[in-house]
């Protein structure tokens, strides 16, 4: 990997954080949107769980915690867009990616660092407030064990790596496609459905649930949520983190391979 030190990539991450911190109006609007949708989904869950009190193995308080956690992590995981992949695609189409390849930095590591900075800002700016609102309006289930919070933090970091790796593959697809919007939309819809954002994957029946929980999108929300809610403990928690780590490594390796193939071709559309 090119690049001389971790400090360089830390600076790129800091730049990514500061870049998104300048969009104050958009952040405020996003907070309102997350909170409103959180309320809508929360009351829907209350109606559903009042009929089936232990649906998916969750109590109503756990289900409501799941709702607000999802709203808090939505932007950080870029499940509805807003990440770097469209910008990378634009740079590939315009030919500006050739400049990126001449930088004394690895392309994948550069975008990963920038995206982690973006995600950290989104977690703080658009993650904390919805959780606070949810805790004030509803009875939530939050763990008292500090170790659970440590495992949850590790799970969130791995979730961010998986999210980046999936979107990096989407961005690289622009090397071959005249318009990668179709791929972006398919991945966006799959992410919403298979991450558990719309409904916990534990609720999905039979083979659908088994397949959904095995896909990488489940590592972005379902797994971190279950770690926080205490559904994975001890060896189970380590297995859950291992599942996320395996997907992160596999997808990052796939991105590395696709990047090598793309840069060997160096067929930059528009450049």
N, C-alpha and C positions, 0 to 999 in steps of 0.2 A: 504494500500500500504506500503510495506516495504521500508526502507530507512529513514534516520533520518532528512534530511533537503534538501531544494531546492538547497543549495550550493553544495551538493554532485552531483546532476544531472546537475547543471551548469558546474561542473568540467568535467563530462562525455561529455557534449556538446562541451566544449572547446577542449577536447582531440580529438573529432571527427573532429572539424575544423582544428586543427593542423595536424592531420593525412593526410587529403586530401591536405593540403597546401604543403606537401612534394613532391607531384606528379607534379612537375613543367613542365616536358616535356609533360606529358599527358594533363595537363591543357592548355598548349600552343597549342597542337594539337587539342584539343576540341574547343578552340577559333577560330582557322582557319576553322574547320569544320562547326561550327555554323554560322560563317560569310559567308562562301561560300554558304551554303544551304539557308541562309537568302537572299542572292542576287538572287539565282535561284527562290525562291518562290516569292520574291518581284516583279521580272519582270513578272512572271506568273500572279500575281495578277493585275499588271498594265494592262496587255493585257485583262484580264477578266473584270476588272472594267471599262476599256475604252469602252467596248461593253455594259456593264450594270452598269451605274455610281452609282446606289444606291443599289446594290446587298446586301441583308441581312440587309438593313437599314444603311449601312456604306458608308461614302464618301471614295474616293480613299485614302486620307490622313489617315483616320481612319483604313482602311484595311491594309495599309502599317505599321502603328503603331502596329496593331495586329500581323503582321508577325514578326517584330523584338522583340516584347514582348514575343511571343512564343519561339523564339530562345533563348531569355534571360532566360526563365523559364524552358526550356526543361530539362536541367541537374539537376536543383534543385528539380524538381518534379520526376526525375528518370523515365520519360516516356519511355525511351529506355533502361532501365536497369542502372546499376551502383550504385544501392542502397545497402542496407544491407541484403536484403532477401536471396540472394544466400549464403552469409556468414552464416546467421542463419541456412539455410538449410544444409550447410556443417557441421556445429556444431551438428545439430540434427543427421545426418547420422553417424558421427564419434563417437557420444556419449559425446562429450565435453559439450553439453548443460547441462548435469548433473552438471558440475562444475558451470555453470551460475546460475543454480537454487539454489545453496548453497550460492551464494553471498548475502550479506546483502542489497540487492536491488531488486526491482520488475523487472521482466524480460521485461515486456512491457515498463515500464518507462525508463529502461536502454537503450533499443534500440531506443526509441523515442528521448531521449536526444542526443544520438550519431548521429542519423539521422538529427536532427535539426542543429547540428553543421556542418555536411556535407553539408546540404542544404544552410546554410548561406554562407559557403565558395563558393559554386557553384554560388549563386546569385551574389556575389561580383566579383568573378574571371571570370565567364563565362556569366554573365548577363549584366553587365554594358557596357563592350566593344562592344558587338553586337548592343546595343541600340545607343551607340555613333556613331558607323559606319553608322547605318541606318539613324540617324538624319543628318549626314553630306552628305549622298548621295541622300536622298529623303526628301520630305516634309512630316513630320509626324504631327499627331494631339496629342498634349499634353495639359492637363488641366492647367489652371492658378489658379484655386481655391485650396488653401492649404487643405481644408477639403476633397476634392476628393482624394488627395494623402494620407491622413490619412486613409480614408476608403479603399483605394487600399492596403495600407500596412497591414491593418487588414484582408483583403480578401486574400492576399498572405499567411499570417500566417495560416489562416483556410485551404487554399488549401494545404499547407504542411502537416497539420494534416490529411486531407483526404487521401493524397498520402501515407503517412506513414501507415495509418490504412489499406488501401487496400493491401499494400505490406507486412504488418505484417501477414495478413491472408494467403497470398501466402507462406510466410516463414513457418508458422505453419503447412501448408499442408504437409510438409516433415515428420511430425510425422506419417502420414498414408501412404504416397506414397514412393515407392522405388526410384522414380526419379520425382522430382517436376518440371523438365524443361518444360514439356508440359503445366502445369498450368501457369508457368511464361510467356511462349510465348503467350498464349491466353490472359492473362491480359495485356501484353505488347502491343499486336495488338489492343485490345479493348481500351486501354488507348490512343494510337495514334489517333484512329478514333473518339472515343466519347468524348475526351477532347477538340476537335476543333483544334488540332495541324495541321492537313492536310488542313482543311477548316472550317471556322467558322460554328458553329452549327445552327446559324440563317439562313444559306443558305439552310439547309436541308429542303426538302419539307414535308408538311403534318404531318402524324402520325410519320414518322421517326424522324423529327425534334423535335416533342413533347417528344417522348421517349428519344431521345439522350440528350435533355436538362434536363431531370428528373433524369438521371443516375449520380452516384457519380463522374465519370470522368469529367463531365462538370464543377464541382466545382474546378478542378485543373487549368484550363486555361480560359475557356469561361467566367466564372463568374468574375474572377479578371480582365480580359481584358475589359469586358463591364462596370465594375465599373470605371476603369481608363478612358475609352472612354466616360463616362458620360451618358451611356444608362440606368444606374440605379442611380436615384437621390432621395434624401429625403427618404420617406417611402419605395420607391422601392429599394434603396441601403440597407436599413436595412433588407428588405425581402430577398435580395440576400445573405447578410451575414448570415441571419437566415437559409437559405437553406444550405449553406456550414456547418454551425455549427451543424445542424440536422444530416447531413451525417457523420460529424466527430464523433459526440457522438454515433451514431448508430453503426458505423464501429469499433470504439474503444471498445464499449461494446461487440460487436461480437468477437473481438480479445481477450478480457478479458475472455469471456465464453469459447472460443475455447482453450485458454491457460490453463484454469482450467481443461478442459476435457483432454487435452493432458498430463498435468503433473500428473493427477490422474492415467492415464494409465502407464506413464513412460515406454513405450515401445520404447526405443531409438534404431533405426536401426543401427547396427554395434557396439552398445555399451552394 
